[in-house]
Amino acid sequence: MQVSNHGGRALDGTPGAITVLPSIAEVVKGDVPLIMDRGIRRGTDAVKALALGANAVAIGRPVMFGLTLGGASGVDCVIEYLRRETVNTVLHLGANRLGALGRQHVRQSAAPGTQVPVQVGADHLA
Ligand SMILES: Cc1cc2nc3c(=O)[nH]c(=O)nc-3n(C[C@H](O)[C@H](O)[C@H](O)COP(=O)(O)O)c2cc1C
C-alpha cells in the first residue's frame, strides 16, 4: 500500500504522508507492506519514515532533479547519496539494521507535523 498525498499537488492542504503513516501502520499491523512517499530528501527523512512504520520509501522530485542535472548518472548519484545517508543515520542512531528501527527512534518535535530522529538511550549526550 502506498501512503502518499501525491506530492501535495492533487489537493492542497492534505496532511503530510509522514503525519498519517503511524496511524496507518497501527491499523495494518504489518499485514500489508507500506511504501511512503512525499518529501524524502535526505537519509534522515527515509529513516524517520521507516521508524514510523514504512517498509520502504519512494522518491519523486529528487529523481527528476538528478535527471535534469546529470541524466542517468545524476539519478544514480541521487539514489547513492540517499542510500549512504540512510545507512549513516541508522548507524548514528545505534541501530544495526533497518529492521531494528522503531518509534523509539523518532520524537515529535515542538513544531507541529515535524519529527526528529532520537538516539535511543543516548539522551544524556544531547
Ligand atoms: C511533476 C509531477 C507529476 C506528478 N503526477 C502525478 C500523477 O499524475 N498522479 C499521482 O498520483 N501522483 C503524481 N505525482 C506525485 C508522485 O507520484 C509522488 O507521489 C511524489 O512526487 C512524491 O513526493 P516527492 O516528489 O516529494 O518525492 C507527481 C509528482 C510530480 C513532481
PDBQT file of the ligand as one rigid body, heavy atoms in Angstrom, charges set to zero:
ROOT
HETATM    1  C1  LIG A 201       5.620  16.671 -11.896  1.00  0.00    +0.000 C 
HETATM    2  C2  LIG A 201       4.886  15.663 -11.037  1.00  0.00    +0.000 A 
HETATM    3  C3  LIG A 201       3.783  14.997 -11.555  1.00  0.00    +0.000 A 
HETATM    4  C4  LIG A 201       3.078  14.078 -10.782  1.00  0.00    +0.000 A 
HETATM    5  N1  LIG A 201       1.978  13.447 -11.289  1.00  0.00    +0.000 NA
HETATM    6  C5  LIG A 201       1.288  12.587 -10.524  1.00  0.00    +0.000 A 
HETATM    7  C6  LIG A 201       0.122  11.942 -11.038  1.00  0.00    +0.000 A 
HETATM    8  O1  LIG A 201      -0.289  12.147 -12.171  1.00  0.00    +0.000 OA
HETATM    9  N2  LIG A 201      -0.545  11.070 -10.230  1.00  0.00    +0.000 N 
HETATM   10  C7  LIG A 201      -0.116  10.818  -8.938  1.00  0.00    +0.000 A 
HETATM   11  O2  LIG A 201      -0.745  10.012  -8.251  1.00  0.00    +0.000 OA
HETATM   12  N3  LIG A 201       0.981  11.419  -8.441  1.00  0.00    +0.000 NA
HETATM   13  C8  LIG A 201       1.685  12.285  -9.192  1.00  0.00    +0.000 A 
HETATM   14  N4  LIG A 201       2.796  12.906  -8.671  1.00  0.00    +0.000 N 
HETATM   15  C9  LIG A 201       3.210  12.593  -7.302  1.00  0.00    +0.000 C 
HETATM   16  C10 LIG A 201       4.299  11.496  -7.286  1.00  0.00    +0.000 C 
HETATM   17  O3  LIG A 201       3.776  10.274  -7.742  1.00  0.00    +0.000 OA
HETATM   18  C11 LIG A 201       4.811  11.264  -5.889  1.00  0.00    +0.000 C 
HETATM   19  O4  LIG A 201       3.742  10.953  -5.007  1.00  0.00    +0.000 OA
HETATM   20  C12 LIG A 201       5.528  12.457  -5.337  1.00  0.00    +0.000 C 
HETATM   21  O5  LIG A 201       6.298  13.102  -6.342  1.00  0.00    +0.000 OA
HETATM   22  C13 LIG A 201       6.443  12.011  -4.212  1.00  0.00    +0.000 C 
HETATM   23  O6  LIG A 201       6.862  13.114  -3.472  1.00  0.00    +0.000 OA
HETATM   24  P1  LIG A 201       8.296  13.828  -3.688  1.00  0.00    +0.000 P 
HETATM   25  O7  LIG A 201       8.267  14.393  -5.079  1.00  0.00    +0.000 OA
HETATM   26  O8  LIG A 201       8.279  14.855  -2.614  1.00  0.00    +0.000 OA
HETATM   27  O9  LIG A 201       9.373  12.787  -3.524  1.00  0.00    +0.000 OA
HETATM   28  C14 LIG A 201       3.507  13.815  -9.438  1.00  0.00    +0.000 A 
HETATM   29  C15 LIG A 201       4.631  14.492  -8.933  1.00  0.00    +0.000 A 
HETATM   30  C16 LIG A 201       5.304  15.407  -9.697  1.00  0.00    +0.000 A 
HETATM   31  C17 LIG A 201       6.501  16.133  -9.105  1.00  0.00    +0.000 C 
ENDROOT
TORSDOF 0
